[in-house]
């Protein structure tokens, strides 16, 4: 009888230990900053939950982690914090912690793209190329690929190639209109290349 109780206690203890080990250890000072509304801290807390969710073997634990990550990202994104906007867009794109919604993902990528983030600009361009969450529009894709390619990032060459590819599918009039729009954008965002 005692050995059966020991086995049951050991199994229950193992289950508790696994649940505890999948909860992220978050520094109390970081958590306090996040609770006070610091967007960088909110993203860090969200990333801790996302990392734990990604490592979780139990689907319920993973779902709970993704839910908490998305909640923290949403708090920081509401403050127009670009890394949070991208994380939240990714959550909507892949259905992590929120219902998968390519339209909402595109909205959040657009917000980050409007804040001169090259990755968001490149991702938004791909969404326009494929018509995912936005209407398929090669001229719009060209615009965003051009902006993304103007930044010195590891993906610059890929953005240039993609811009070239979609450029073959737009008319001369569309290209002229996009080039005018790009001039206006770059004039209004003179620091954009430095920020990216």
Phi and psi in degrees as a GROMACS rama.xvg file:
@    title "Ramachandran Plot"
@    xaxis  label "Phi"
@    yaxis  label "Psi"
@TYPE xy
-64.9297  -35.7749  UNK-2
-68.001  -34.5709  UNK-3
-66.7896  -40.6004  UNK-4
-63.9435  -39.1724  UNK-5
-62.8137  -43.4047  UNK-6
-63.4116  -45.3372  UNK-7
-61.8772  -44.1935  UNK-8
-64.4057  -39.5723  UNK-9
-65.5974  -42.2103  UNK-10
-65.415  -44.6301  UNK-11
-62.8629  -42.4607  UNK-12
-61.9915  -40.8357  UNK-13
-63.5114  -42.0687  UNK-14
-62.5231  -41.4319  UNK-15
-66.0804  -43.2161  UNK-16
-61.256  -42.2042  UNK-17
-64.5769  -41.5802  UNK-18
-64.729  -41.2105  UNK-19
-66.6171  -41.6204  UNK-20
-68.8088  -17.1705  UNK-21
-94.347  -3.33523  UNK-22
-87.7072  127.208  UNK-23
-66.9561  143.136  UNK-24
-85.157  112.135  UNK-25
-112.25  125.178  UNK-26
-54.6388  133.417  UNK-27
-63.7316  -34.4176  UNK-28
-67.1079  -40.2923  UNK-29
-63.7552  -44.9069  UNK-30
-61.8736  -39.9186  UNK-31
-63.7333  -41.7627  UNK-32
-63.7068  -41.5089  UNK-33
-64.3117  -43.8797  UNK-34
-62.3618  -27.285  UNK-35
-83.8153  -4.09271  UNK-36
99.9016  12.0894  UNK-37
-71.8216  116.712  UNK-38
-64.0945  -36.3482  UNK-39
-64.8867  -40.4215  UNK-40
-67.5757  -39.2091  UNK-41
-60.4086  -41.594  UNK-42
-65.7422  -41.6471  UNK-43
-61.3843  -42.0617  UNK-44
-64.1972  -44.4183  UNK-45
-58.8805  -42.0961  UNK-46
-63.9431  -34.5536  UNK-47
-63.3215  -44.1867  UNK-48
-66.1478  -38.8706  UNK-49
-65.4222  -41.0786  UNK-50
-63.2583  -43.6341  UNK-51
-64.7496  -39.1762  UNK-52
-63.8603  -41.3251  UNK-53
-65.9833  -28.0582  UNK-54
-91.6556  -11.0226  UNK-55
-70.0021  137.238  UNK-56
-91.3027  -20.706  UNK-57
-90.7232  123.775  UNK-58
-58.1069  -36.1817  UNK-59
-67.7192  -40.8749  UNK-60
-65.3524  -42.09  UNK-61
-62.0284  -45.6917  UNK-62
-61.238  -41.7722  UNK-63
-62.6441  -42.0163  UNK-64
-63.3653  -44.0727  UNK-65
-64.5795  -38.4624  UNK-66
-59.7637  -45.9062  UNK-67
-67.2588  -39.3109  UNK-68
-59.7504  -48.0988  UNK-69
-61.8447  -37.6599  UNK-70
-61.9804  -44.7324  UNK-71
-67.1825  -40.7286  UNK-72
-62.0761  -40.9865  UNK-73
-62.6526  -38.7  UNK-74
-61.0584  -46.0594  UNK-75
-72.5886  -36.3903  UNK-76
-64.7395  -32.771  UNK-77
-63.7831  -17.1234  UNK-78
-98.0811  14.2287  UNK-79
61.0979  34.549  UNK-80
-87.2818  113.153  UNK-81
-55.928  -47.9521  UNK-82
-57.6979  -35.2578  UNK-83
-69.4243  -39.4077  UNK-84
-59.5352  -41.4305  UNK-85
-68.9059  -44.8717  UNK-86
-59.5944  -43.1003  UNK-87
-67.0401  -39.1502  UNK-88
-60.1094  -43.5113  UNK-89
-61.0726  -40.9042  UNK-90
-58.466  -47.01  UNK-91
-67.2215  -36.1051  UNK-92
-64.0989  -39.1386  UNK-93
-105.889  -1.93706  UNK-94
69.9332  41.4404  UNK-95
-104.781  106.689  UNK-96
83.3179  -8.65165  UNK-97
-143.274  164.222  UNK-98
-68.3318  134.104  UNK-99
-60.0601  127.827  UNK-100
-153.447  100.783  UNK-101
-64.3924  -30.2537  UNK-102
-65.2931  -45.9855  UNK-103
-67.1387  -36.8594  UNK-104
-59.2617  -46.5234  UNK-105
-61.2483  -38.4098  UNK-106
-60.653  -44.2813  UNK-107
-73.6828  -36.5415  UNK-108
-62.1845  -38.5499  UNK-109
-63.2978  -40.4307  UNK-110
-61.9279  -45.1151  UNK-111
-67.6524  -37.6406  UNK-112
-63.5542  -40.2477  UNK-113
-64.8919  -21.6619  UNK-114
-92.0204  19.4061  UNK-115
71.0887  27.3682  UNK-116
-87.4512  119.14  UNK-117
-63.3796  -40.7687  UNK-118
-62.4342  -44.1326  UNK-119
-64.8247  -38.3265  UNK-120
-63.289  -44.3841  UNK-121
-64.9485  -40.0898  UNK-122
-67.1325  -43.1108  UNK-123
-61.8841  -39.9072  UNK-124
-60.0607  -42.8271  UNK-125
-62.9139  -39.2038  UNK-126
-62.1621  -40.8806  UNK-127
-67.559  -35.929  UNK-128
-61.7588  -41.9114  UNK-129
-94.7204  -12.3435  UNK-130
70.2545  40.4728  UNK-131
-105.905  111.164  UNK-132
80.7271  -9.52349  UNK-133
-143.143  161.203  UNK-134
-66.2109  145.384  UNK-135
-65.2237  127.223  UNK-136
-155.908  102.719  UNK-137
-67.2052  -33.921  UNK-138
-65.5292  -42.0838  UNK-139
-66.2467  -40.6024  UNK-140
-60.9889  -42.8311  UNK-141
-58.4148  -45.6602  UNK-142
-55.6392  -51.4833  UNK-143
-71.6581  -35.8903  UNK-144
-63.2748  -39.997  UNK-145
-61.7901  -44.7541  UNK-146
-63.5594  -44.7177  UNK-147
-62.0031  -38.0759  UNK-148
-72.9786  -17.1901  UNK-149
-77.3822  -9.74115  UNK-150
-94.1654  146.699  UNK-151
-86.4658  85.7183  UNK-152
-124.885  165.583  UNK-153
-60.7582  -20.9712  UNK-154
-95.9797  6.49169  UNK-155
-53.2702  -48.5276  UNK-156
-61.8182  -41.1886  UNK-157
-63.5675  -41.5989  UNK-158
-64.0445  -39.2018  UNK-159
-62.7433  -44.0331  UNK-160
-63.6897  -44.1232  UNK-161
-64.8706  -39.9614  UNK-162
-60.7108  -43.3277  UNK-163
-60.8845  -43.9817  UNK-164
-62.1758  -48.1942  UNK-165
-71.8157  -25.2206  UNK-166
-62.5979  -26.4555  UNK-167
-74.0601  -11.6802  UNK-168
-107.603  7.43323  UNK-169
-114.928  155.442  UNK-170
-79.5503  166.789  UNK-171
-61.3389  -38.1954  UNK-172
-65.7731  -42.2326  UNK-173
-63.2961  -41.9334  UNK-174
-62.1494  -43.33  UNK-175
-61.6947  -42.084  UNK-176
-64.9518  -40.8423  UNK-177
-65.5232  -41.5785  UNK-178
-63.7987  -37.7293  UNK-179
-63.1833  -44.413  UNK-180
-62.8436  -39.9491  UNK-181
-63.2927  -40.0968  UNK-182
-60.2566  -46.457  UNK-183
-62.8224  -43.7743  UNK-184
-59.5749  -51.4221  UNK-185
-65.6647  -31.9896  UNK-186
-68.7225  -36.474  UNK-187
-79.9965  -16.4324  UNK-188
-127.063  62.0341  UNK-189
-65.0853  -22.1993  UNK-190
-89.4995  0.345686  UNK-191
-55.9087  -45.1102  UNK-192
-64.0099  -33.862  UNK-193
-72.9471  -31.8709  UNK-194
-75.2478  -35.2028  UNK-195
